[in-house]
Amino acid sequence: MQRLRHHLIGLDRGSSILFSDYEHDGPMWTGTGPRELRTPIRFSGRFRAPPVVYVSIDMWDFDRGTNQRGDIQAESVTCEGFELVFRTWGDTRIARIRAAWQALGEVAGEDDWDLY
């Protein structure tokens, strides 16, 4: 469990289309086997320590003739951002994906000073 001090809690959130591979025959639409996409995300402000980040699929467009497989995670979380990672495998064909995320953690207060 991450413990947060009193009222200095920040919540940041966003969403973005990770890819639209059907438009240009990209690897998520035409490929097979293991495929991965890493998207850097920057927070709108800085957290005091790496926050807790929750990611989810907000919209998906799969080919109905293949298995629907996907894995989405936040990796390499820092005070400034993280990598949003989407993976698929096998014969899955994905036209496009939009991901949503939320970050919750401690932020600096007006009276906090960084001297060194």
Residue frames relative to the residue before (quaternion, step in Angstrom):
aa qw qx qy qz dx dy dz
M 1.0000 0.0000 0.0000 0.0000 0.00 0.00 0.00
Q 0.2848 -0.7263 0.6007 0.1747 3.53 -1.03 0.83
R 0.2115 -0.7786 0.5798 0.1133 3.58 -0.77 1.02
L 0.1847 -0.7890 0.5818 0.0696 3.55 -0.91 0.99
R 0.4256 -0.7114 0.5001 0.2503 3.56 -0.95 0.88
H 0.8701 -0.2451 0.1185 0.4108 3.53 -1.02 1.04
H 0.8659 -0.1904 0.1370 0.4418 3.60 -0.86 -0.95
L 0.5846 0.6071 -0.3714 0.3895 3.62 1.21 -0.05
I 0.3247 0.7361 -0.5143 0.2971 3.55 0.69 1.17
G 0.1395 -0.7923 0.5910 0.0598 3.54 -0.92 0.95
L 0.1172 -0.7585 0.6380 0.0621 3.54 -1.15 0.72
D 0.0123 -0.7752 0.6312 -0.0212 3.54 -0.79 1.05
R 0.0221 0.8091 -0.5865 0.0309 3.59 -1.07 0.60
G 0.0876 0.7927 -0.6001 0.0622 3.51 -1.27 0.38
S 0.1408 -0.7569 0.6230 0.1381 3.52 -1.34 -0.06
S 0.0303 0.7931 -0.6081 0.0173 3.54 -1.20 0.51
I 0.4800 -0.6094 0.5375 0.3306 3.51 -1.23 0.52
L 0.3390 -0.7693 0.5095 0.1835 3.57 -0.65 1.13
F 0.7750 -0.1622 0.1086 0.6010 3.55 1.08 -0.74
S 0.1507 -0.7258 0.6623 0.1086 3.52 -1.40 0.36
D 0.0181 -0.8885 0.4585 -0.0056 3.57 0.72 1.13
Y 0.5660 0.5950 -0.4073 0.3996 3.62 1.10 -0.35
E 0.5990 0.6006 -0.3509 0.3965 3.60 1.16 -0.56
H 0.8185 0.1425 -0.0439 0.5548 3.58 1.09 -0.71
D 0.5218 -0.6680 0.3938 0.3557 3.59 1.19 0.60
G 0.1677 0.8179 -0.5256 0.1630 3.57 0.88 0.98
P 0.7306 -0.4869 0.2761 0.3911 3.58 -1.27 0.32
M 0.6350 0.5199 -0.3595 0.4441 3.64 1.01 -0.56
W 0.6964 0.4509 -0.2594 0.4944 3.59 1.20 -0.54
T 0.8033 0.2930 -0.1403 0.4992 3.60 0.90 -0.87
G 0.6367 0.5776 -0.3270 0.3925 3.60 1.17 -0.47
T 0.2075 -0.7229 0.6352 0.1758 3.52 -1.40 0.06
G 0.7026 0.4400 -0.3355 0.4474 3.54 -1.29 0.29
P 0.7532 -0.3727 0.2678 0.4713 3.58 -1.28 -0.22
R 0.0491 0.7692 -0.6341 0.0620 3.56 -0.97 0.99
E 0.0574 -0.8041 0.5915 -0.0160 3.56 -1.05 0.80
L 0.0781 -0.7623 0.6410 0.0436 3.53 -1.17 0.73
R 0.1152 -0.7800 0.6139 0.0385 3.58 -0.90 0.99
T 0.0580 -0.8011 0.5956 -0.0144 3.56 -0.77 1.10
P 0.3213 -0.7480 0.5409 0.2112 3.62 -0.63 1.03
I 0.1172 -0.7727 0.6231 0.0322 3.56 -1.01 0.95
R 0.1425 -0.7749 0.6105 0.0811 3.60 -0.91 0.93
F 0.4385 -0.6798 0.5230 0.2684 3.54 -0.97 0.89
S 0.5568 -0.6135 0.4409 0.3451 3.58 -1.20 0.46
G 0.7709 0.0910 -0.0727 0.6263 3.59 1.29 -0.28
R 0.5516 -0.6191 0.4525 0.3283 3.57 -1.29 0.20
F 0.3057 -0.7074 0.6099 0.1847 3.54 -1.13 0.80
R 0.5708 -0.5944 0.4373 0.3601 3.62 -1.20 0.48
A 0.7677 0.0515 -0.0094 0.6387 3.58 1.14 -0.68
P 0.6610 -0.4843 0.3480 0.4554 3.62 -1.13 0.33
P 0.3514 -0.7671 0.5006 0.1937 3.60 -0.68 1.07
V 0.5435 -0.5249 0.5113 0.4095 3.52 -1.36 -0.04
V 0.0923 -0.8047 0.5862 0.0178 3.59 -0.78 1.02
Y 0.1175 -0.7686 0.6280 0.0331 3.54 -0.94 1.01
V 0.0530 -0.7966 0.6020 0.0141 3.58 -0.86 0.96
S 0.0025 0.7888 -0.6146 0.0091 3.56 -1.18 0.59
I 0.4946 -0.5991 0.5238 0.3495 3.52 -1.31 0.27
D 0.2549 -0.7986 0.5383 0.0864 3.54 -0.70 1.19
M 0.7670 -0.0443 0.0416 0.6388 3.56 1.24 -0.58
W 0.0361 0.7882 -0.6144 0.0041 3.57 -1.04 0.74
D 0.1313 -0.7564 0.6388 0.0501 3.49 -1.27 0.64
F 0.0156 -0.8258 0.5593 -0.0707 3.56 -0.10 1.40
D 0.5055 -0.5789 0.5335 0.3531 3.54 -1.30 0.38
R 0.4230 -0.7393 0.4662 0.2390 3.60 -0.73 1.02
G 0.6585 0.5388 -0.3117 0.4229 3.62 1.18 -0.35
T 0.7146 0.3806 -0.2523 0.5300 3.62 1.26 0.04
N 0.6331 -0.5056 0.4139 0.4150 3.55 -1.32 0.20
Q 0.3282 -0.7416 0.5551 0.1852 3.56 -1.09 0.75
R 0.1124 0.7976 -0.5724 0.1538 3.54 -0.21 1.35
G 0.2065 0.7793 -0.5777 0.1275 3.55 -0.99 0.79
D 0.0906 -0.7536 0.6498 0.0403 3.52 -1.26 0.60
I 0.0048 -0.7982 0.6015 -0.0312 3.58 -0.77 1.04
Q 0.0606 0.8083 -0.5765 0.1031 3.57 -0.87 1.01
A 0.3513 -0.6478 0.6187 0.2723 3.51 -1.39 0.27
E 0.0016 -0.7966 0.6036 -0.0325 3.57 -0.79 1.03
S 0.8286 0.2191 -0.1690 0.4867 3.55 -1.31 0.39
V 0.1492 0.8139 -0.5419 0.1470 3.59 0.87 0.98
T 0.0199 -0.7741 0.6326 -0.0159 3.56 -0.94 1.00
C 0.7059 -0.4315 0.3398 0.4472 3.57 -1.29 -0.12
E 0.7322 0.4311 -0.2200 0.4791 3.59 1.19 -0.54
G 0.8072 -0.1635 0.1400 0.5497 3.62 1.12 -0.44
F 0.2612 -0.7449 0.5901 0.1693 3.57 -1.29 -0.35
E 0.4343 -0.6344 0.5520 0.3229 3.53 -1.36 -0.01
L 0.2365 -0.7346 0.6205 0.1394 3.55 -0.84 1.02
V 0.0875 -0.8283 0.5532 -0.0149 3.58 -0.51 1.23
F 0.0411 -0.7727 0.6334 0.0059 3.56 -0.88 1.02
R 0.0417 -0.7961 0.6035 -0.0143 3.55 -0.94 0.98
T 0.0202 0.7491 -0.6618 -0.0227 3.52 -1.28 0.54
W 0.1378 -0.7904 0.5950 0.0486 3.59 -1.27 0.24
G 0.7365 0.4172 -0.3018 0.4388 3.53 -1.36 0.03
D 0.7639 -0.3645 0.2798 0.4531 3.56 -1.10 -0.76
T 0.3333 0.7733 -0.4872 0.2314 3.61 1.26 0.13
R 0.1004 -0.7671 0.6329 0.0306 3.56 -1.00 0.95
I 0.0339 -0.8071 0.5884 -0.0361 3.54 -0.62 1.19
A 0.3522 -0.7450 0.5323 0.1939 3.54 -0.74 1.10
R 0.7793 -0.1919 0.1553 0.5760 3.59 0.89 -0.94
I 0.1420 -0.7596 0.6326 0.0513 3.50 -1.35 0.55
R 0.0826 -0.7336 0.6691 0.0855 3.55 -1.14 0.74
A 0.1637 -0.7950 0.5809 0.0611 3.56 -0.89 0.97
A 0.1961 -0.7456 0.6253 0.1212 3.54 -1.20 0.67
W 0.0476 -0.8016 0.5957 0.0159 3.57 -1.15 0.58
Q 0.0976 -0.7489 0.6512 0.0744 3.51 -1.36 0.46
A 0.1130 -0.7696 0.6263 0.0517 3.55 -1.08 0.81
L 0.0451 -0.7947 0.6048 -0.0260 3.55 -0.87 1.01
G 0.3183 0.7466 -0.5368 0.2305 3.56 -0.76 1.03
E 0.6666 -0.4990 0.3834 0.3994 3.50 -1.38 0.04
V 0.1410 -0.7681 0.6209 0.0687 3.56 -1.06 0.84
A 0.5896 -0.5793 0.4301 0.3631 3.57 -1.24 0.39
G 0.3491 -0.7169 0.5665 0.2081 3.53 -1.19 0.65
E 0.7058 -0.4608 0.3296 0.4254 3.57 -1.29 0.19
D 0.7272 0.4399 -0.2402 0.4691 3.59 1.06 -0.70
D 0.5243 0.6146 -0.4280 0.4052 3.61 1.23 0.07
W 0.1063 -0.7960 0.5957 0.0174 3.54 -0.91 0.99
D 0.2055 -0.7256 0.6398 0.1479 3.53 -1.12 0.73
L 0.1747 -0.8307 0.5234 0.0744 3.57 -0.22 1.28
Y 0.8125 0.1433 -0.0575 0.5622 3.60 1.01 -0.72
